Amino acid sequence: MNLKGKRALITGGSSGIGMAIAEAMLSKGAKVVISARRQGVLATAVEMLSKTGPVQGVAADVATEEGRAKMLAVANEKLGGLDVLVNNAGGVRAGRLEETSEADIRTMIEVDLVAPIMLTRAALPLLRASGDGMVVNVTSGIALVAAPFYGTYAAVKAGLAKFGESLRRELKNEGVHVMTVYPGATETPMMASNRAGPELGFTREPASAVADATIAGMEEASFEVIRGGEARTKMIALNRENPGALDKRFADLKPALLLAVRDHSAL
């Protein structure tokens, strides 16, 4: 896909990976609408991004039907249509399952899985009308190799990845491509309450690196973008060929990992 002139809606675009993708797309000549729940943070992001290219903001909650409808209405009005939908908004709550509240579990399911499915469903008529449309689903490396204390988050991100795979095949040769992004640990506000470092498998990279890889994948119409380099590739292979070995590795890390991630919350 040539991003010049393309019209994009990016959920969760006021910070982190979403904002980095917005900036990268603007630098390629795209026109962008970003969404976020908090008006103040959104306004600051729009002001910063406007230095790079034409951007609009819409304050709306992706977890609600009304919020999703508002996003699409604003994108259609301001951009005159839609070529790219980036499902980036998400939330996380780590910790032992029995110590995670039902409310937090349901929020992750609604925001990380139900919302992008429903928003994509509602956006498809606009994306089809584009003739050169794309859906980008931002999941997580945990969808490929699930870590302890992230049970619900791993489930919803893996679900979003398989949703994208199925939809890609459903829409093949119909003018809409679907790509899945698997970021590793990334320096974002969402990761601020996670104290796990490289010794526990959380080697962080800047959001701009994820965005640049995402843009390259979009331009090449890739099926997926997996971050984490050779180490991630080896873990994925080991998880497939000898999952028990990873179980043992995680078992050795569990006490320290729980201490590091038990306060990890961004909902």
N, C-alpha and C positions, 0 to 999 in steps of 0.2 A: 504494500500500500504506500502510495505517495501521500505524505501527510500534509503537504501544502494545500491550504484551502479547506481541509477537512474540518467538519463540525463535530465537536466531542462534548459529551457529558461525563464528568468524573465525580463519582460519589466519594465522600470523605476527602475532598480535595483541598481542605484548608490547612493541612499539615502533613508531615511525614512523606510516605511513598506517594500518596495521591497528589500532594502539592508538587513533588518533584516530577511526577509524570506530566502534570499540567504545564510546568515550566518548560520541560523538554519538548512537549508537543507544540507549545507556542513558539519556541525557537525554530521549529521546523515549518512554521507558517500556518499552523492550525488555528482555528477559532474555538474557544473553550468556554464551557459553563461548568463551574465547580459547585458542589453542594456540601453543606455541613449543617449540623444542628444549631450551633451557637453563632448568633449574628455578629457579635463582636470579633470573634476569631476569624469568621468568614470575611468580614470587611477588611481586616488587616491583610489577609492572604490575597484578596482581590487587588488591594492597593500595591502590594509587592509584585504580584504576577503581571500587573498591567504595564510594568516597565519592560516586559519582554514581548507582549502581544495582546490582542483583543480578548478580554476575559470578562465574564459576568459571574455573579454569585447568586445562589438561591438558598435561603435558609429553610431547610425542610428535614424531616426525620424519615430516613429511608425505610424504617421499620413499620411505617404506617401507610395505608393505602392513599390517604390524602397527601402525605409527603411525597410519595412516588409520583402521583399525578401532577403535583405542583412542579416537580423537577422537570418532567417531560414537557409540560406546558411552557415553562420558561425557556427551556432549550429550543423548543420548536419556534417559539415567538422570537427569541433573540438571535437564533442562528439560521432560521428559515429551513429547518430540517435537522436530521441527525445522521452522521456517518459512523461515529464511534461511541460505544458505551463502555466505560471502564468501571466495573464493579469493584471498588476498592474499599469502601467503608466496612469497618469490622470492629469487633470488640473481643476481649479476652478476659478470662478469670482463671488463674491457675490454682493448684492446690489439690489435696486429696478429695476424691469424689464425694465421700460422705460428709465432708466439711464444706462443700460448695452448696450454696443455697439454691432452691428450686428456681427462684427469681433470676439468679445469675445464669443458671443453665438455660432457662427459656430465653433470656435475652441473647445469649450467644447463638442459639438456634434461629431466632427471629432475624437478628441483624446479619449474621454471617452466612446464612443459608437461605432462609425463606425470602428475605428481602431481595437479594440479587436475582433469584429465580423469578419472582413476581415482577421486578423492574424490567428484566430482560423480556419477559412475556409481553409487558405493556409497550416496550420500545420497539418490538419487532416490526410493526407496520412502518415506522419511520425508517428503520434500518433497511428494510426491504426496498423502500422507495428510493433510497440512496443509490442502489445498484452496485455499490462498492462499500458495503458495511462491515463492521467488525465489532465483536464483543470481546472484551479483555477481562478475564476473571482473575483477581489477585487473591491467591490462596495462601499457602505457607509451606515451608519445607517440612513442617510437622505432618502435613498431609501425606508425605512420602515415607517418612520414618517417624513414627509416633513416639514421643517422649513421655515418660511417666509424669503424672500430675497435670496433664493437658488433655484428659480423656475427651471431654465434650468439644473442646477447641479442635482437636485432631479429627474428631468425627465430622464436624460441620465443614471444616476446610477440605477434607477428603471428599465429602459429599458434593461440595461446590466444584471440585476438580472433575468428578465423574459426571456431574451435570453438564459441564462444559464439553467433555469428551463426547457425550451422547448428542448434545445439541450441535456440535460441529458436524457430526455425521448426518444428523437430521437435515441440516441446512446446506449440505454439500451441493455445489452447482446451483445454488439459489441466490447468490449475491451477498451472502453474509458469512464471514469467517469467524471462528471462535478460537481464541488463544488463552492458555492458562499460564499464569505466572506463579512460581514457587519461591518467594523470597526466603532467605535465611534470616538469622538475627540481624536486625537493621536499626541504626540509630534514629529512632523516632520517638515522639512523645508516648506512644503506645508501649514502648519498652522501658520507660523511665523507672517503673517500679520493679523491674526485673534485675536482680543483682547477680545473675549468673554470668560468668565470664568464659574465656576460651578454655579454661581447665575443665569446664563442665559442658563444653560443646557449643557455647554461644559466642562465636567469633563474629563481631558486628562489622557491618560495612555501612557507608553512608547511603542515605536514601537516593542520592543522585546516581549511584552506581546501579541500583535496581532500576531506576527510571531509564538510564541509558540502555541497559540490556533489554528492557521492555520495548523501547522505541525501535531498537534494532530488530527485535522479533516481529513487531508490527510491520516494519518495512519489508521484511522477508516472508510475511505470512506464515510464521512458524506455528507449530502446534503448541509448543510449550517453551517456557523460559525457566530454567532451574538455576538458582544461585547456590553458591557454596563451593564451587570449584571441584577439584579432584577429591577432596575429603568427603564432600557430599555424595559424589558419584560412587565412591567406595562403600559408603554407608548404605546407599540404596541397594547396591549389588549384594552386600552382606545380609541385609534385611530380607532379601528375596531367597538367597541361597542357604543361609545359616542363621535364621532369626534368633536361635538360642544363644548364639555368641553375643549378639547385641543385648539380649536379655541380661546376660551375665555382666556385660559392661555397664549397663544402666543400674543393675543391682548394686554394684560397687560404688556408684555415684549417688545413689538415692538419698542418703542422709544429708550430704552437702547440697544436693540439688533441691531438695524440699525446702531447706532453709533459705536458699537463694531465690526461689520462685513463689513461695507461699503468699507473698504480698503482691504478686504480679496481677494487677487489675487495671483494665481500661475499658469500661463499659459505658 
